[in-house]
Amino acid sequence: MTFKTSITDLAQEWLRLDQNPETRKEISTLLEANNTAELETRLRNRIEFGTAGLRAAMEAGFSRMNDLTVIQASQGLCLYVLEHVENAKERGVVIGHDHRHHSNDFARLTAGVFLSKGVKVYAYKNLVHTPMVPFGVKSLNAACGIMITASHNPKKDNGYKVYWENACQIIPPHDEGIAKMITDNLEPWVWDYKSFENPALEDPTEKLVPAYFDQVDSLCIAKEANAASETKFVYTAMHGVGYPFAKQVFERFGFKPLIPTKEQIQPDPEFPTVAFPNPEEGKGALALAFKAADESGASVVFANDPDADRFTVAEKQESGEWVLFTGNQIGTMFACNALDNWRASGKSDAKVAMLCSTVSSNMLAKVAKTEGIHWEDTLTGFKWIGNRAIDLEKEGYDVIFGYEEAIGFMLGDIVRDKDGVSALGCFAQMAAQLYKNGTRISQYLDGLYKKYGYFSSANSYFICYEQETIDRIFNKMRFGASPQADESGRFAHRPTYATHIGAHKVVNVRDLTLGYDTSKKDGVPTLPVSPSAQMITFYLENGCVFTLRTSGTEPKIKYYLEVSSSTKEEAESEAKEIEAAMCKQLLEPEANGLQYRVSA
């Protein structure tokens, strides 16, 4: 018989392990107040380590981001790396951090754990954008890398992102192995806030930041034209770390200085002007940047997310309206421009390859098919895109571009991860050339639609904090309201997906949680299956494809829907119609108590 540990015992165990007076006080206060509900939320379950590393709110508790859970994660990671990476001690670890509350402390504590085991530590003591960590792993041939950041999450959150020795984010089975090593080593070995003063620790900033920009220089192909450009660009760092890096990439590309959005340019962990520091959230997040652009007479706004690995762009139209381009639209423009530049350089495109995530637009597949180049889709996330790029390189391909619709772009091979700074330089270069020729960005995109077909996306999300509700929604989606036994014995219940979404017939379903694809004779999907994450894709008779999945870092049910047509109006109209039917039939927001997306 298994006995459940009492919440009081869990609280006492926390107080035994924790050495931070602030978080100790949080648990003590909750204990004294007999607030068992909050103690259960914070202490009953451990924060889960996955391919995204760790991400959670910063407060006391085993399920949160705090000094103790960061030390425990670092201990497990350290031992796993020492066991699985050759010469790990000598090769070392690269550590970076952003500007969020406690990020500096978390980086110091992480460094202290690795130093205590004799591992060489390279730590950026000052703020860096996330791509500097994988760049450091690659440049120094390090055993692994860690970036302390919660990217574009709300201010209360922080995170712990891990890169493997190949300078890509970890994929299975490493996540499971590290997670087990963490749970086997929960007793803190060391609690060192002063690790950055340890003479054994090396700060690689002066060596690696110039080296990074030297490689970014290779993406600049029109420095003289850039310098002559009269196009004005406004930039927002979204209260993050991006501005120094954005300024430098503009200098390297030969441009006149960016026009900063002054209210959002300095790192500020409070993110005072935005509820959600995510440029993906819509025009509300960019309102101050639009204001700065209107005041300066600029027609183009660029934005990075707070850790500057994502990038987005908006353009003012002749009507005075600002158009914020989607990740899919930006990705398509990048891809076509990268291919044009590759061909213009005189290189053969026989072994050129491009990648995108499976929830990104099918337009890139259409471009690749039309242009005769290699294209593949991967599971969601740059951990899959980056690792697949490395595999393709080994097969002799030149992977010149990869992207995911969540405004993440990989240009060239500087890092096999998304990079908002190199993206910033490359898009500015493309925009300057377009404006020189009298073409707006929106006109260039429209020309691509006319060439390859119109693709209209409807991507959004609902917020849901209850895992039980999420599981119920997806299980109903795959097994129906009244689950029946699976006569084949392959699954617990017989897969029973919707046959129609609104008036549109479903012709195929791919369920990467269950491991089932109705289009395959054996029913087995070609993409990897992940039972721990919900992900179902529906293919409709009219060519519409939509995917519903859970987020690995936020309490969201996300959906990605796309329709292609010969006209923009038809594509947009059909996308809206199917989106409404999909939400009503499959997600049932009101019945399931889902929270609608709120614009920034």
Secondary structure by P-SEA (a helix, b strand, c coil): ccccccaaaaaaaaaaccccaaaaaaaaaaaaacaaaaaaacccccccccccccccccccccccccaaaaaaaaaaaaaaaaacccccccbbbbbbbccccaaaaaaaaaaaaaaaaccbbbbcccccccaaaaaaaaaacccbbbbbccccccccccbbbbbcccccccccaaaaaaaaaaaaccccccccccccccccccccccccaaaaaaaaccccccaaaaaaccbbbbbbccccccaaaaaaaaaaaccccccccccccccccccccccccccccccccaaaaaaaaaaacccbbbbbcccccccbbbbbccccbbbbbcaaaaaaaaaaaaaaaaaaaccccccbbbbbcccccaaaaaaaaaabbbbbbccccaaaaaaaaaaaaaaccccccccccccbbbcccccccccaaaaaaaaaaaaaaaaaacccaaaaaaaaaaaccbbbbbcbbbbbccaaaaaaaaaaaccccccccccccccccccccccccccccccbbbbcccccccccccccccccccccbbbbbbbcccbbbbbbbbbcccccbbbbbbbbcccaaaaaaaaaaaaaaaaacccccccccccccccc
